[in-house]
Amino acid sequence: MPNKKICIFTKYTEIGASSRMRSYQYKDFLESSGYEITIKPFFNDRYLIYLYSFGKRNFFLLVYLYLRRLIHLFQSNNYDLIWIEKELFPYMPRFMESILNISKKPYILDYDDAIPHNYNQSSNILVNIFLKNKLATLLKNASTVMTGNKYLQTLCIEGGASKVKIIPTVVDLERYKIVNNHQSELIKIGWIGTPNTSKYINVIQNTLLNLKDKYNIELVVIGDEGFSIEGVKIKNIQWKESTEVSSLNAIDIGIMPLHKSLWENGKCGYKLIQYLALGKPVVATPVGVNIDIVDENVGFLADNEYEWYVALEKLIISKKLRYSMG
């Protein structure tokens, strides 16, 4: 009996964290279980590098990527199952997503972000009017929808999905080996992400400025080489899959500040999971799944500047507390 063929339509290549953790990391396991896996990303490396380097999108490259996705979609009849990360055609009309139904192949959806809010909560009036319900058909006809947290599960059910399963984002503990080799008096507060999400660090800008006047601290920013806060000592580290674990092993405290909005409710706590897998205590904004991940045994939830200051100060002062929570 031939192997079942699965085509995974990811949003990114492996340099995109959501695609890497929600799809690519399962490829070897699925193939060892008898499935034939093909992965077709929407955005390529060139697009992401351009976006992160210049902060804008390459229009002509985007046109090519949309056309490539369309061709790949018309080839989907060669597979037994289609696995879609988020959506097929970002910011395209609803009928574009419906092209999938021509092949009548079963498909599953995967969400680790509140993608429906890109449309139904958009500040762009035209997007809100014309794309508000663009995912309805995709959700309704999916065999199963996988979500990274309960908020996304509810969002997809309200959007028309009939079967939704929560599949948390996880890391491979074979890669995440704890190495306690930090002997310096300098306390390293670490954050990992992309240039698009480093804006969240500014939530605690004043807290960091106040702490640095009293304590020997350094903010380690992994994934945004251009991020800075005037007056705060910052070490910027280029993100590489081959070095992310060693870079995180070198920090003392992991942070995940966020804004508090509907979009952030869809976050799946990947940063926190990375920190905790390496035995690092954490401080995070109490929004979305962060509330489920962080308790008094592993770190602190901080809702304002004062709470962030108190939480970070406790961890800066006490090596014993850092170790016990980690």
N, C-alpha and C positions, 0 to 999 in steps of 0.2 A: 504493500500500500504506500503510495507516494506521500511525502511530507506535506503537511498543510502549509500553505503559503500565506504569510501575513505581510502586508505593506503598511509601514508606519509613516504617516505624513506628519513629520515634526515641524515645529515652527523654526527651529534653529539647527545648526550643526552642533557638534559636541562642545564648541566654545560657549554655547548658550546654556546657562545653568539649568533652566527648566527642562530643556530637551535632554540634556545629559543625564539628569537625575530621574526624570519620569519615563524615559524611553531607552536611550543608548545603553545605560548600565544593565539593562535586562537582556540585551541581545544575545550574549553568550549563553546565558541560562536558558533562554527560550530555544536556541539552536541545539543545545545539548539535550533538550526535552523533546526534540523531534520536529521542530518547526523550522521552516525556511523563512528567514527574516530579510526584508528589504526596507531600507530607511531612505525616505526622500524628504529632505528639509526644504522649507520655503525660502528662508533667508540663508545666503551662503556666507562664508567667512569674510569675503571681500566687503559685503554690505555692512556687516557688524563692525569690522575694523574701521571702515569709513565713518559710520555713525558714531562710534566711541571716540574717534580721533578728532572729528570736526563738529560733532553735535548736530548734524543735519543729514538728511536722506539723499541718496543719489537717485534722481528721478529716472534716468535712463536705465539704470540697473534694476530699479523696481519694476519697470515695464517688462524687462526680460524675465524677472523672477515670477511675475504673474503669468506670463505666457508659458513658462516652464512648468509651473504648477498645473496649468490647464492641460498641457500635454500629458503629464504624469497621471492626471485624474482620468483621462480618456483611456489610459492603459491599465486602469485598475481592474478590468475584467479578468486579468491574468491571475488574480489573487483570490484566496478563499475568504479572507477577512481584511477589512480596512480598519486601521487604528489612527485616529485623528487627534493630534494635540491642539486643543483650543478651537481652531476653525480652519477652513481651507483657504479663504481669500479675505484677509484682513481689510476692513473698511470698504468692501465691495457689496453690492446689493444682495438681497436675500436669495434671488433666483440663482446666483452663482454657486451658493452652497448646495442648491437643489440639483445641480448637475450630477452629483454623486448618485442620485436615485435612478438615473438612467441605467446604470449597470446592475441595479437591484442586488448588489452585494451587501451582506451584513456588515455593519461597522460599529465601532465603539468610539466614544469620545473621552478625552482626558483633560481635566481642568485643574491647574494649581494657581490660577489667578482669576479674579472676578471679571472675566472678559465681557459678559453681558453689560457691565457698567461702562465699558468703553462707548457704548451706544445709548443705553437708556438713561445714563447720567451725564452725558456729554454736555459741555458748555457751548458746543457748536450747535446752533439751532437746526441747521440742515441735517447734521448727523443724527440728532435726536429725533427729528421728524421722519426721515427716510430710512434710517437703519435701526430704529428702536427695537424692532422685533426680528432682526435679521437672523438670529440664531434659533428661532422657534421651530422651523422645519427640521433643522439639523438635530435638535434635541428630541423632538417628537419621534423621529424615525430611527433613533439610535437603539441598537440592541441593548447596550449598557452604557452608562456614563460613569466614569471614575472621577472622583474629586479628592482633593487633598485635605479638606476639612469639612466640618458640619455646615458652616455658612455657605460654602459652595454647593453642598448637597441640596440645601433648601432652595438656593437660587436656581439650580437646574430643575428641580421638581416644579417650582413655580413657573419656570420657562417652558414646561411641557414634557420633560423627560419622565418616562414611566418606571425606569429601573436605574437607581443611582447607588453606587457603592463607594464608601470612603476608603481610599488607598493613600495613607500618609506618605509624604516624601521621606525617604530614608537614605542612609549612607552605608557604604560597604565597609564593615569593620575590619576586613582584611587589609584595607588601605589606611584606615584611621587608627594607627597605632600610637598610643600615648608615649611621649618622650618628655620626661621632666628634666630638662637640662638648663633651666634658667636660674642663674645664681646672682644676677645683678640686683642692685638696690633700686634701679629704675623700674617702675611699674608700667607695663605695656598694656594699654587698653586697645583691644583689637576689633576691627570691623572688616567684613568682606562683602564685596558686591561689584557693581559696575558703575561707570560714570553717570548712568541714567538714574541710579538709586542712591548715590552718595549724598544727594540733597537731604536725605533724612538725618544725616549726622548733624546738620545745622540745628535740629531740634534741641540738641544739648550743647550748643556752642557756648552759651553763657556759663553753663555748668563746668565745662572743661576749662574755660578761662579762670573761673574762680578756684578750681582745684589746682591748677598749675602754679598758682601763687603760693600754695601751701605745701604741695607734695611734688616729688620727683616723678613726673609721669610723662609718658609719650603715647600719642595716638598712632596706632599702626593701621594704615588704610591699604587694604589689599584689593586691587582691581580698579583704582582710579589714581593714576600717577600725577594728575594735575590738581587733586583736591588739597585745599589749604584753609586754615583759619589763622588769621593774623594773631600772633602772640602765643600760639599753641605749638609745641614741639610735635612734628608729624613725620613719620617715616612712611613714605609711599612705596608700595611694592607692586610690581607688575604681576597680574594674575597669570599663572600657568598651572595647568592641571598637574604637572609633574612636581610642582613645588608648593601647592596650596596647603597640603597637610603639614609640611615642615614649617611653613610660614605661620600657620595657626598654632602649632606646637610651641612656638616661641613667645606667644602672648600670655598674659596673666589673667585677663578678664575679657570676656566677649560681650559685645553690645549689639542691640537691635532696636534703635530708636525709630519710631514711625509717626506719621500723622495719624489722626483718628478720623477716618472717613470710610465710606462704603467700600472703596477700592482696597484699602488696607485690611478690611475684614476678610478678604479673600486670600491674604498672604498665608503661606503654609509653614512658616517658621524654619526654613532651610538653614539660615545662619545659626540659629539656636541649636539645631540638631548637630551641625558641624562642631560648634564649640563644645557642646556637652559630650559628644563622642570622643573628644580629646581631653576630657576631664577639666574643662574650664568653667568657672562660675560665670553666670550671665546676669545682665541687667537688660530689661526690655520694656517697651511700651505695652500696657495691657490692652491689646486690641487683637481681635480675631483669635487664631489658634495659639497665640502667645500665652493666653490665659490658661490654656490646657497644658502647655508644655512646662511653664515655669511655676514652681512652688517654692516653699521655704527651704526645701532640701537642696535645691540646685542654684538658687539665685534670687533676684528681686524683680518685681514689677514696679515700674516707676511712672507715675502719671503726670508729673510736672517737674519744673526745674529743681524745686526743693527735694522732692523724692529721689530724683536722679543724683543729686549731690550727696544725700545721705547714704544711698545705696552704694555708690562708687567709693565714697570715703570709707565706709566699713570694710570694703574689700581691699582697698589700698592699704589701710592700716594693718589689717590682720592677715598674715600669711596662713595662719591656722584656719581661718574662715574660708579663705580661697581654696585651700586644700580639701577641707571637709565638704564644701559644696561641689567642688570639682569631682 
